[in-house]
């Protein structure tokens, strides 16, 4: 089939590569978000998908809005059979959805109808899901509500960050997307409506959403930190400034140090914080304006006094 691929961030690149390498399909063009400011100089930088497409000699379309007439006209000129999508980042209007004969097929990183929305992997980690996966579905005008072509499953490991899990899902999902394109072309794959039960939502997670509540159980603290890593990054306050929590570990439940929620206990090579249950150990932190460092080194540098706390 002739394809126009839509995607923007690094997580979409494995799927683009898999489609480029496919012997059955032609990626005629790529649709991505416009260049965005990045780095200290805030100069405009092309998206990872745009950079990969340019390396492969593929036409790149960067509409400000997918309803722009110039973009729609070019899309009609290309005449794609199908438009596979991975993390494009903009809503597609009906006028665009109607262009390809087989529609726009999205690779979504959850087992739909669970975790519909912008941040399915982060929510899966924070919720403590043991199994998640990826789904391909036909895009409709609703939020991730279209009929599903196929799924792959992936175990959530006890120490997974959302970044770890998303990396594995991007690779597994790339194969699923190619297989979905194959099945659509063959006519052997039919989309199945999502069940009405089991719907959960995964809205975008902002910085304010991942301020750690030290009165919560240790397990919840650990999940929030892992789910918010690498972005937007869980945090707390220390001496009135933000302290980013890069990595924590669950202390053994028997390691009751008598710590109230938010209270610090500094050892020779360890830093523990009290929670609503048993303590967690801080492994890596990042002070405001500093690079990430081992928590024990940070604690020595700031000279934590007896009775000091985080969170307030």
SULNOR-V6486 format. One record per pair of residues at least 24 apart in sequence whose C-alpha atoms are under 10 Angstrom apart, sorted by the first residue. I is the first residue (numbers start at 0). J is the second residue. If there is no record, write none. Layout:
I,J ; I,J
//
This chain:
0,24 ; 0,25 ; 0,26 ; 0,27 ; 0,79 ; 0,80 ; 0,81 ; 0,82 ; 0,101 ; 0,180 ; 0,181 ; 0,183 ; 0,184 ; 1,25 ; 1,26 ; 1,27 ; 1,28 ; 1,77 ; 1,78 ; 1,79 ; 1,80 ; 1,81 ; 1,82 ; 1,99 ; 2,26 ; 2,27 ; 2,28 ; 2,29 ; 2,77 ; 2,78 ; 2,79 ; 2,80 ; 2,81 ; 2,82 ; 2,83 ; 2,99 ; 2,103 ; 2,180 ; 3,27 ; 3,28 ; 3,29 ; 3,30 ; 3,58 ; 3,59 ; 3,60 ; 3,74 ; 3,77 ; 3,78 ; 3,79 ; 3,80 ; 3,81 ; 3,82 ; 3,83 ; 3,84 ; 3,99 ; 3,103 ; 4,28 ; 4,29 ; 4,30 ; 4,31 ; 4,48 ; 4,52 ; 4,59 ; 4,79 ; 4,81 ; 4,82 ; 4,83 ; 4,84 ; 4,85 ; 4,87 ; 4,103 ; 4,104 ; 5,29 ; 5,30 ; 5,31 ; 5,32 ; 5,48 ; 5,49 ; 5,59 ; 5,60 ; 5,61 ; 5,82 ; 5,83 ; 5,84 ; 5,85 ; 5,86 ; 5,87 ; 5,88 ; 5,89 ; 5,103 ; 5,104 ; 5,105 ; 6,30 ; 6,31 ; 6,32 ; 6,46 ; 6,47 ; 6,48 ; 6,49 ; 6,83 ; 6,84 ; 6,85 ; 6,86 ; 6,87 ; 6,88 ; 6,89 ; 6,105 ; 7,31 ; 7,32 ; 7,33 ; 7,34 ; 7,45 ; 7,46 ; 7,47 ; 7,48 ; 7,49 ; 7,50 ; 7,84 ; 7,85 ; 7,86 ; 7,87 ; 7,88 ; 7,89 ; 8,32 ; 8,46 ; 8,47 ; 8,48 ; 8,49 ; 8,85 ; 8,86 ; 8,87 ; 8,88 ; 9,46 ; 9,47 ; 9,48 ; 9,51 ; 9,86 ; 9,166 ; 9,169 ; 10,47 ; 10,48 ; 10,85 ; 10,86 ; 10,162 ; 10,165 ; 10,166 ; 10,167 ; 10,168 ; 10,169 ; 10,170 ; 10,173 ; 11,47 ; 11,48 ; 11,84 ; 11,85 ; 11,86 ; 11,87 ; 11,106 ; 11,169 ; 11,170 ; 11,172 ; 11,173 ; 12,47 ; 12,48 ; 12,49 ; 12,50 ; 12,51 ; 12,52 ; 12,85 ; 12,169 ; 12,170 ; 12,173 ; 13,48 ; 13,85 ; 13,166 ; 13,169 ; 13,170 ; 13,171 ; 13,172 ; 13,173 ; 13,174 ; 14,48 ; 14,83 ; 14,84 ; 14,85 ; 14,106 ; 14,169 ; 14,170 ; 14,171 ; 14,172 ; 14,173 ; 14,174 ; 14,175 ; 14,176 ; 14,177 ; 15,48 ; 15,51 ; 15,52 ; 15,83 ; 15,84 ; 15,85 ; 15,173 ; 15,176 ; 15,177 ; 16,48 ; 16,51 ; 16,52 ; 16,55 ; 16,173 ; 17,170 ; 17,172 ; 17,173 ; 17,174 ; 17,175 ; 17,176 ; 17,177 ; 18,83 ; 18,173 ; 18,174 ; 18,176 ; 18,177 ; 18,178 ; 18,180 ; 19,52 ; 19,55 ; 19,57 ; 19,177 ; 20,177 ; 21,177 ; 21,178 ; 21,180 ; 21,181 ; 23,177 ; 23,180 ; 23,181 ; 23,184 ; 24,177 ; 24,180 ; 24,181 ; 24,184 ; 25,79 ; 26,52 ; 26,57 ; 26,58 ; 26,79 ; 26,82 ; 26,83 ; 27,56 ; 27,57 ; 27,58 ; 27,59 ; 27,77 ; 27,78 ; 27,79 ; 28,52 ; 28,56 ; 28,57 ; 28,58 ; 28,59 ; 28,60 ; 28,74 ; 28,77 ; 28,79 ; 28,82 ; 29,53 ; 29,57 ; 29,58 ; 29,59 ; 29,60 ; 29,61 ; 29,82 ; 29,83 ; 29,84 ; 30,58 ; 30,59 ; 30,60 ; 30,61 ; 30,62 ; 30,65 ; 30,70 ; 30,74 ; 30,82 ; 30,84 ; 30,87 ; 31,59 ; 31,60 ; 31,61 ; 31,62 ; 31,63 ; 31,65 ; 31,84 ; 31,86 ; 31,87 ; 31,88 ; 31,89 ; 32,60 ; 32,61 ; 32,62 ; 32,63 ; 32,64 ; 32,65 ; 32,87 ; 32,88 ; 32,89 ; 33,60 ; 33,61 ; 33,62 ; 33,63 ; 33,64 ; 34,61 ; 34,63 ; 48,85 ; 48,87 ; 63,89 ; 64,89 ; 64,90 ; 64,91 ; 64,92 ; 65,89 ; 65,90 ; 65,91 ; 65,92 ; 65,94 ; 65,95 ; 65,96 ; 66,90 ; 66,91 ; 66,92 ; 66,93 ; 66,94 ; 66,95 ; 67,95 ; 68,94 ; 68,95 ; 70,95 ; 71,95 ; 71,98 ; 72,98 ; 74,98 ; 74,99 ; 75,99 ; 79,103 ; 80,183 ; 80,184 ; 81,180 ; 81,183 ; 81,184 ; 82,137 ; 82,138 ; 82,180 ; 83,135 ; 83,136 ; 83,137 ; 83,138 ; 83,176 ; 83,177 ; 83,179 ; 83,180 ; 84,135 ; 84,136 ; 84,137 ; 84,138 ; 84,176 ; 85,135 ; 85,169 ; 85,172 ; 85,173 ; 85,176 ; 86,117 ; 88,117 ; 90,140 ; 90,141 ; 90,142 ; 91,138 ; 91,139 ; 91,140 ; 92,139 ; 92,140 ; 93,139 ; 93,140 ; 96,137 ; 96,138 ; 96,139 ; 96,140 ; 101,137 ; 101,180 ; 101,183 ; 101,184 ; 102,137 ; 102,138 ; 102,139 ; 103,136 ; 103,137 ; 103,138 ; 103,139 ; 104,134 ; 104,135 ; 104,136 ; 104,137 ; 104,138 ; 104,139 ; 104,145 ; 104,146 ; 104,147 ; 104,148 ; 104,176 ; 104,179 ; 104,180 ; 105,134 ; 105,135 ; 105,136 ; 105,137 ; 105,138 ; 105,139 ; 105,143 ; 105,145 ; 105,147 ; 105,148 ; 105,176 ; 106,133 ; 106,134 ; 106,135 ; 106,136 ; 106,137 ; 106,138 ; 106,147 ; 106,148 ; 106,149 ; 106,150 ; 106,169 ; 106,172 ; 106,173 ; 106,175 ; 106,176 ; 106,179 ; 107,132 ; 107,133 ; 107,134 ; 107,135 ; 107,136 ; 107,143 ; 107,150 ; 107,168 ; 107,169 ; 107,172 ; 107,176 ; 108,132 ; 108,133 ; 108,134 ; 108,135 ; 108,150 ; 108,151 ; 108,152 ; 108,164 ; 108,165 ; 108,168 ; 108,169 ; 108,172 ; 109,133 ; 109,134 ; 109,135 ; 109,150 ; 109,151 ; 109,152 ; 109,153 ; 109,168 ; 109,201 ; 110,134 ; 110,135 ; 110,147 ; 110,149 ; 110,150 ; 110,151 ; 110,152 ; 110,153 ; 111,135 ; 111,136 ; 111,143 ; 111,144 ; 111,145 ; 111,146 ; 111,147 ; 111,149 ; 111,150 ; 111,193 ; 111,194 ; 111,197 ; 111,198 ; 111,199 ; 112,143 ; 112,144 ; 112,145 ; 112,146 ; 112,147 ; 112,192 ; 112,193 ; 112,194 ; 112,195 ; 112,196 ; 112,197 ; 112,198 ; 112,199 ; 112,200 ; 113,143 ; 113,193 ; 113,196 ; 113,197 ; 113,198 ; 113,199 ; 113,200 ; 113,201 ; 114,143 ; 114,197 ; 114,198 ; 114,199 ; 114,200 ; 114,201 ; 114,202 ; 115,142 ; 115,143 ; 115,144 ; 115,198 ; 115,199 ; 115,200 ; 115,201 ; 115,202 ; 116,142 ; 116,143 ; 116,144 ; 116,199 ; 116,200 ; 116,201 ; 116,202 ; 116,203 ; 117,142 ; 117,143 ; 117,200 ; 117,201 ; 117,202 ; 117,203 ; 117,204 ; 118,161 ; 118,200 ; 118,201 ; 118,202 ; 118,203 ; 118,204 ; 118,226 ; 119,161 ; 119,165 ; 119,199 ; 119,200 ; 119,201 ; 119,202 ; 119,203 ; 119,204 ; 120,155 ; 120,160 ; 120,161 ; 120,162 ; 120,163 ; 120,164 ; 120,165 ; 120,168 ; 120,201 ; 120,226 ; 120,227 ; 121,160 ; 121,161 ; 121,162 ; 121,164 ; 121,165 ; 121,201 ; 121,202 ; 121,203 ; 121,204 ; 121,222 ; 121,223 ; 121,225 ; 121,226 ; 121,227 ; 121,228 ; 121,229 ; 121,230 ; 122,161 ; 122,199 ; 122,200 ; 122,201 ; 122,202 ; 122,203 ; 122,204 ; 122,222 ; 122,223 ; 122,226 ; 122,227 ; 123,155 ; 123,161 ; 123,164 ; 123,201 ; 123,222 ; 123,226 ; 124,155 ; 124,156 ; 124,157 ; 124,158 ; 124,159 ; 124,160 ; 124,161 ; 124,164 ; 124,221 ; 124,222 ; 124,223 ; 124,224 ; 124,225 ; 124,226 ; 124,227 ; 125,160 ; 125,161 ; 125,218 ; 125,219 ; 125,220 ; 125,221 ; 125,222 ; 125,223 ; 125,224 ; 125,225 ; 125,226 ; 125,227 ; 126,219 ; 126,222 ; 126,223 ; 126,226 ; 127,155 ; 127,156 ; 127,157 ; 127,218 ; 127,219 ; 127,221 ; 127,222 ; 127,223 ; 127,226 ; 128,154 ; 128,155 ; 128,156 ; 128,157 ; 129,153 ; 129,154 ; 129,155 ; 129,156 ; 129,157 ; 130,154 ; 130,155 ; 130,156 ; 131,155 ; 131,164 ; 131,168 ; 132,164 ; 132,165 ; 132,167 ; 132,168 ; 132,169 ; 132,171 ; 132,172 ; 133,165 ; 133,168 ; 133,169 ; 133,171 ; 133,172 ; 133,173 ; 133,175 ; 133,176 ; 134,172 ; 134,175 ; 134,176 ; 134,179 ; 135,172 ; 135,175 ; 135,176 ; 135,178 ; 135,179 ; 135,180 ; 135,190 ; 136,176 ; 136,179 ; 136,190 ; 136,191 ; 136,192 ; 136,193 ; 137,190 ; 137,191 ; 137,192 ; 142,200 ; 143,193 ; 143,200 ; 144,192 ; 144,193 ; 144,194 ; 144,195 ; 144,198 ; 145,190 ; 145,191 ; 145,192 ; 145,193 ; 146,189 ; 146,190 ; 146,191 ; 146,192 ; 146,193 ; 146,194 ; 147,189 ; 147,190 ; 147,191 ; 147,192 ; 147,193 ; 148,175 ; 148,176 ; 148,178 ; 148,179 ; 148,180 ; 148,182 ; 148,183 ; 148,188 ; 148,189 ; 148,190 ; 148,191 ; 148,192 ; 149,175 ; 149,176 ; 149,178 ; 149,179 ; 149,182 ; 149,188 ; 149,189 ; 149,190 ; 149,191 ; 150,175 ; 150,176 ; 150,179 ; 151,175 ; 157,221 ; 157,222 ; 157,225 ; 158,221 ; 158,222 ; 158,225 ; 158,246 ; 158,247 ; 158,248 ; 159,222 ; 159,225 ; 159,226 ; 159,228 ; 160,221 ; 160,222 ; 160,223 ; 160,224 ; 160,225 ; 160,226 ; 160,227 ; 160,228 ; 160,229 ; 160,230 ; 160,246 ; 161,222 ; 161,223 ; 161,224 ; 161,225 ; 161,226 ; 161,227 ; 161,228 ; 161,229 ; 161,230 ; 162,225 ; 162,226 ; 162,227 ; 162,228 ; 162,229 ; 162,230 ; 163,225 ; 163,226 ; 163,228 ; 163,229 ; 164,226 ; 204,230 ; 204,231 ; 204,232 ; 205,230 ; 205,231 ; 205,232 ; 205,233 ; 206,230 ; 206,231 ; 206,232 ; 206,233 ; 206,234 ; 207,231 ; 207,232 ; 207,233 ; 207,234 ; 208,232 ; 208,233 ; 208,234 ; 209,233 ; 209,234 ; 209,235 ; 210,234 ; 210,235 ; 210,236 ; 210,241 ; 210,242 ; 210,243 ; 210,244 ; 210,310 ; 211,235 ; 211,236 ; 211,243 ; 211,244 ; 211,261 ; 211,309 ; 211,310 ; 212,260 ; 212,261 ; 212,274 ; 212,275 ; 212,310 ; 213,259 ; 213,260 ; 213,261 ; 213,262 ; 213,272 ; 213,273 ; 213,274 ; 213,275 ; 213,276 ; 213,278 ; 213,279 ; 213,309 ; 213,310 ; 213,311 ; 214,259 ; 214,260 ; 214,261 ; 214,273 ; 214,274 ; 214,275 ; 214,276 ; 214,310 ; 215,260 ; 215,273 ; 215,274 ; 215,275 ; 215,276 ; 216,260 ; 216,273 ; 216,274 ; 216,275 ; 216,276 ; 216,277 ; 216,278 ; 216,279 ; 217,248 ; 217,249 ; 217,250 ; 217,252 ; 217,260 ; 217,272 ; 217,273 ; 217,274 ; 217,275 ; 217,276 ; 217,277 ; 217,278 ; 217,279 ; 217,280 ; 218,248 ; 218,249 ; 218,250 ; 218,274 ; 218,275 ; 218,276 ; 218,277 ; 218,278 ; 218,279 ; 219,274 ; 219,275 ; 219,276 ; 220,247 ; 220,248 ; 220,249 ; 220,274 ; 220,275 ; 220,278 ; 220,279 ; 221,246 ; 221,247 ; 221,248 ; 221,249 ; 221,279 ; 221,280 ; 222,247 ; 224,248 ; 232,285 ; 233,284 ; 234,284 ; 234,285 ; 234,286 ; 234,309 ; 234,310 ; 235,261 ; 235,309 ; 235,310 ; 235,311 ; 236,261 ; 236,286 ; 236,308 ; 236,309 ; 236,310 ; 236,311 ; 237,261 ; 237,286 ; 237,307 ; 237,308 ; 237,309 ; 237,310 ; 237,311 ; 238,307 ; 238,308 ; 238,309 ; 238,310 ; 238,311 ; 239,309 ; 239,310 ; 239,311 ; 240,286 ; 240,287 ; 240,309 ; 240,310 ; 240,311 ; 241,285 ; 241,286 ; 241,287 ; 241,288 ; 241,309 ; 241,310 ; 242,284 ; 242,285 ; 242,286 ; 242,287 ; 242,288 ; 242,289 ; 242,309 ; 242,310 ; 243,283 ; 243,284 ; 243,285 ; 243,286 ; 243,287 ; 243,291 ; 244,281 ; 244,282 ; 244,283 ; 244,284 ; 244,285 ; 244,286 ; 244,291 ; 244,294 ; 245,281 ; 245,282 ; 245,283 ; 245,284 ; 245,285 ; 245,291 ; 245,292 ; 245,293 ; 245,294 ; 246,280 ; 246,281 ; 246,282 ; 246,283 ; 246,284 ; 246,285 ; 246,291 ; 246,293 ; 246,294 ; 247,271 ; 247,272 ; 247,279 ; 247,280 ; 247,281 ; 247,282 ; 247,283 ; 247,284 ; 247,294 ; 248,278 ; 248,279 ; 248,280 ; 248,281 ; 248,282 ; 248,283 ; 249,277 ; 249,278 ; 249,279 ; 249,280 ; 249,281 ; 250,277 ; 250,278 ; 250,279 ; 250,280 ; 250,281 ; 251,277 ; 251,278 ; 251,279 ; 251,280 ; 252,276 ; 252,277 ; 252,278 ; 252,279 ; 253,277 ; 253,278 ; 254,278 ; 254,279 ; 258,306 ; 258,308 ; 259,308 ; 260,308 ; 260,309 ; 260,310 ; 261,307 ; 261,308 ; 261,309 ; 261,310 ; 261,311 ; 262,305 ; 262,306 ; 262,307 ; 262,308 ; 262,309 ; 262,310 ; 263,298 ; 263,303 ; 263,304 ; 263,305 ; 263,306 ; 263,307 ; 263,308 ; 263,309 ; 264,298 ; 264,303 ; 264,304 ; 264,305 ; 264,306 ; 264,307 ; 264,308 ; 265,294 ; 265,295 ; 265,298 ; 265,299 ; 265,302 ; 265,303 ; 265,304 ; 265,305 ; 266,295 ; 266,298 ; 266,299 ; 267,295 ; 267,296 ; 267,298 ; 267,299 ; 268,293 ; 268,294 ; 268,295 ; 268,296 ; 268,298 ; 268,299 ; 269,293 ; 269,294 ; 269,295 ; 269,296 ; 269,298 ; 270,294 ; 270,295 ; 270,296 ; 270,297 ; 270,298 ; 271,295 ; 272,308 ; 272,309 ; 273,308 ; 273,309
//
